[in-house]
Amino acid sequence: MKKRILLSALAASTLSATEIQLETLGVESTRITEVAQNAQTSADVAQALSTTVPSIDMSRRSGIANDIFIRGQKRDNITVEVDGTKVYGACPNRMDPPISHIVANQIDSIEVIEGPYDVESFGTLSGGVKIKTKKPSKEAKGELNVGVGSFNYKKFGASASGGNDFIRVSASVSTESSDQYKDGNGDTIADQIDNYVATTTPTLAGTSKDPRLQPEYHDMQAYKKNSAMIKAFITTAENQELRLSVTANRSDNVVYGNSKMDALYDDSNIYSVAYNINSLSENYKNLNIEYYHSDVDHPMGTDYRMSSLNSGTVMTNWLTTDMDGIKLKNSFAFSEYKLLLGLDGSQRVWDGHYEMNGNTTPAPWPTGRKSIDNTVTDNMAIFAKLDKEYGKFSLSFGARYDDTQITNDSYQNNDYSSLGLNVMSNYNFDKENKIFLGVGQASRVPDARELYFLGSMGNLVGTPDLKKSTNNEVDLGYETDNDNFKLKVKAFYSQLSDYIYYNSSNTNAAGAAVNAFENIDATIYGAELSASYYVNDDITLDLGASYKLGTKDDVAAGEDEDLADMAPLRGNIALNYEYANNSLATLEVQSSAKWNKYDSDNGEQELDAWSVVNFKAKHAINKKFDFTLGVNNIFDETYAVSNTYADLTLLTGGGDVMLMNEPGRYIYTNLDFKF
């Protein structure tokens, strides 16, 4: 039985490439552990999450820095926090999504919140991701990680930690790079662009809108990413601690195949200062106050594209965002009650401008042209959470009140207020079986892109008078965990009021998008399943699946009622064999049904069903040294996981929007050494 428990822990994930351990917390969230130890193929957290958690899908934009959906929700409908720091990207076209500003080797655990159940974070409409990075330890220890793979992929990471009773310090660095990956047809990212232009938009070739990479950049590196983190925990008094953290990420020359521009660089910094006090009194258990700051500098341009060579003009959209916040949390315990009270305040500044050949004021822009004109979002909130147990039955009540002001230098300012409420309950039939129910309401305000974004021709893509979006949701599930198998089944129903949605039919006489964002009502429902069956002490069978369907309410006759970003039925099955202590081999099949429920009115298209087979063997040479060998997409299938909703600016012209195929056969090896 002990060996079976160990095998279950090793094989809790259903992905051979990540082997990340899952831990269910209840109706609202799932915790993922051992992220740093097991992200073998890439430091891309989006890829690790999408292949581990059934409710998460990935939006493929490039070889790195990909985005995530939680139950078909993305952008500001979901939140991302790193050690309590709210993180945003600067790019309105999601070239630098928040999840990309942390790398896997720095992470200790990730909590994925599914639904409107997080009262601690601003704007958690339909889900969120809370990332916890590794804490410093008193014990002197370190780790080295080296990885290589197909397409000239190279990765190196190092971390060290140590200290004493007064101070604990940790530091980590990583670097990774890759050439352009090849899909199952053997086409690089540049080849995929060439094929799209040749077959779908041949009239663009040789024009000022030609999206192909220039000959000298055709085989350029897909990306290079460097990251570093330093943390220090200082004991200032008994039960009191000052916590300092700095994270820096630097990404250069990231190729975005089905976009019109590439990221010249993407620099981000995350700083936090927190003071933590435990056991202030018998009932006052914890006080934590944290100040944080994050900033992103992100220019994207046509520097490497034929469009700049043909026109003699390099177009750049240069954006920055800065986030400052402070959060106070107080935890109390009174008999069978647990109470959390908190205050939350933040300010986000988002600014962007266009350039021609490095000039901000060329003709016909004698006074310059903004893309986002210095938009400031100020939020103040109070939140509370109360937990109570009644024998086998437990209840949790959450509430949050937000007051938000958004100001812009060119258009109207907006004020929003909202009250979020949720109730979560668990009933344990016995030690092995329980049911859970959650009911919640949450809101989020529109962001600067949705309100004020300007196209390069001066067209106002945003809609300045948007209302806030509100989600009313119910979640219901069952979970069992016994000696033979583990199973969790969960269903949800979500009603979205004033949901912020992109409507591609809102254009001016020249065909440019104008006031393209609007408020609609919509409904999303679905189910998720995760399971492990212990065949014997050496073999475990893992299963995962998700299904969701989204519809627009009250659509006009002839309009498409399907909601965008709703990936079809997807699932995976993995066979795990523990052939020696802490050594595991996994054979896995990942599959997706045909994507035939899609929003054709707004750029989406039908995607074929697909299945891929992966294999991975992680061998523990000794307690300090692990060797991993794996192959993803063994049969070199050609397939796409991401659709083409028009809220992203993608390559198009006379036909379907360009799809990004996933990588073909990918062989990798990884060495981990602990000391």
NORKA-V101195 format. One line per field, one symbol per residue. ss: DSSP state (@ for helix, = for strand, . for the rest). burial: I if it has 9 or more other C-alpha atoms within 8 Angstrom, else O. A space follows every 50 residues. Layout:
ss: ???
burial: ???
//
This chain:
ss: .@@@@@@@@@..........====....=====.@@@@......@@@@@@ .....====.......====..=.@@@.====..==...........@@@ @..@@@========............=======.......=========. ..===========...============..........@@@@@@@@@@@. .@@@........=.@@@.....===============..=========== ====.......=================.....================= =...=@@@@@@...====================..============== ======..=..........=====================..======== =======......===============....============...@@@ @@.=.....=........=============...================ ==....=.....=...==================....============ ==.........=.......===========..==========..=....@ @@....=..=============..========.................. ...............=========.
burial: OOOIOOIIOIIIIIIIIIIIIIOOOOIIIIIIIIIIOIIIIOIIIIIIII IIOIIIIIIIIIIOIIIIIIIIIIOIIIIIIIOOIIIIIIIOOIIIIIII IIIIIIIIIIIIIIIIIIIOOIIIIIIIIIIIIOOIIIOIIIIIIIIIII IIIIIIIIIIIIIOOOIIIIIIIIIIIIIIIIIIIOIIIIOIIIOIIOOI IOOIIOIIOIIIIIOOOOOOIIIIIIIIIIIIIIIOOOOIIIIIIIIIII IIIIIIIIIIIIIIIIIIIIIIIIIIIIIIOOIIIIIIIIIIIIIIIIII IIIIIIIIIIOOIIIIIIIIIIIIIIIIIIIIIOOOIIIIIIIIIIIIII IIIIIIOOOIIIOOIOOIIIIIIIIIIIIIIIIIIIIIIOOIIIIIIIII IIIIIIIIOOOOOOOIOIIIIIIIIIIIOOOIIIIIIIIIIIIIIIOIII IIIIIOOOIIIIIIOIOIIIIIIIIIIIIIIOOOIIIIIIIIIIIIIIII OIIIOIIOOOOOIIIIIIIIIIIIIIIIIIIIIIIOIIIIIIIIIIIIII IIIOOOOOOOIIIIIIIIIIIIIIIIIIOOOOIIIIIIIIIIIIIOOIIO IIIIIIIOIIIIIIIIIIIIOOOIIIIIIIIIIIOIIIIIIIIIIIOOOI IIOOOIIIIIIIIIIIIIIIIIIIO
//
